[in-house]
Amino acid sequence: MSVRVDMERRRAPLSPPRSPETDPDLDLLLDQDLDDVEFDRLIASRTSPTGSKRSGMRLLQKPQKAAALQMFSKARRSGANFFLKICSAWILFGLLWIRWPIYYRKVIPSLETRLGDKMEVEPFVVSVALVFPFFLAGTVFYWNQDSAGSLANSGKQLKVVQWVKRHPSIGKSFGFDAVDVVLVGGFLLLQLNLVVGKLLIDKENGKLAKSGYLDRTARAFGMNGLYAMVLSVVLVARQSFLHKFFGLSGERAARYHVLSGQFGFLMLMLHGVLYILVWYMQGKVEKMLFPCLDESCTPKQQYGSTRNFSELWRYCHYSLWRFPRWNGCDVDFSSGLSCYTA
């Protein structure tokens, strides 16, 4: 019965506002226990001439709310993208200055004072400059994965990329496109920066004059090989945030993995060969490469010679059995010759 009455009320035409004396329904509702809020709402809907205006104002607010939500979504998206760009610049800047004299003058002394041990400075700096922003960027990306976006489109619009596209002969002999040329060229410049910066640090602290260019260059090559190996391992992970944020396809990421791995292996090979040459010039090849098992050998000498011998064996293994298969991309870059010096 109540449903029928409600349907008849809905079908009834709109009537002008009525007072409780002429409206039995309103009079019945007023007889019930209503609080002030319900009473004011009921009176406003029945007697207020501005009710329709308020409804119109609510309708006018919907586009404004939609615009506000769209603005908030855009700010959230651009904020995540901007934060990832900051982390990328953080890592790149860390790689640029971590091997320059300003690092030796400004960072090492203060950290040695706070940490109390010189051996703890290098791991701490690498963690803060490289490892921490990398994991922070990954966390932010996966937290706002839908809104983080990619740098692929903006990267292709760079002037240097456009310039390389206008000169397709650059990198054609290696099968590189414009993006490959820019990224590989930047990678090589970064590696050169690390070597030159390390030599300048050694010159400032006196190690270059004491050991010579050959010895210190060999050590710099070993550190470059380590960085290249880390990059090669990072590029292995499929569908990682590094691939998605920089817009790397699976094919391109696999190609960069192979190139960085080959470069790292080459750096470690030069690292070992130069050290052997240094030891040959010093007459220490047998002492440094073959295990020292005499009772007169200190534990440090025993460890260093045994380690160098095992690394030389692995180096020969990968050179003889893996080097001819580089073109087939079937090579394990997880190891190389890393020499120990007293």
SULPEDA-V878661 format. One line per field, one symbol per residue. psi: psi as a letter, one per 30 degrees, with the letter a starting at -180 (. if undefined). burial: 1 if it has 16 or more other ideal C-beta (glycine too) atoms within 10 Angstrom, else 0. A space follows every 10 residues. Layout:
psi->???
burial->???
This chain:
psi->eeeeeeeeee fklkllkllf efjeeeeeef fljkleeeee eeeefefkfg eeeeeeeeef feeeeeeeee eeeeeeeeee eeeeeeeeee eeeefeffhl feeeeeeeee eeeeffkeff eeeeeeeefe eefeeeeeee efeheffeal geeeefgkee eeeeefiffk geffgkaeee eeeeeeeeee eeeeeeeeee eeeegffefe fleeeeeeee eeeeeeeeee eeeefejkhl feeeeghkle eeeeeeeeee eeeeeeeeee eeeeeeeeee ffhgeeeffk kjglffklee eeeeeeeeee eeeeeeeeee feefgefghi kjgflajjlk k.
burial->0000000000 0000000001 0010010000 0000000000 0000010000 0000000000 0000000000 0000000001 1011001101 1001100111 0011001100 1000000000 1000100011 0011001101 1001000110 1000000000 1001000001 1000010111 1111001000 1011101111 1100001100 1000111111 1101111110 1100100001 1111111100 0110111111 1111101111 1101110110 0000001110 1100000000 1001100100 1100100100 0000000000 1010011110 00
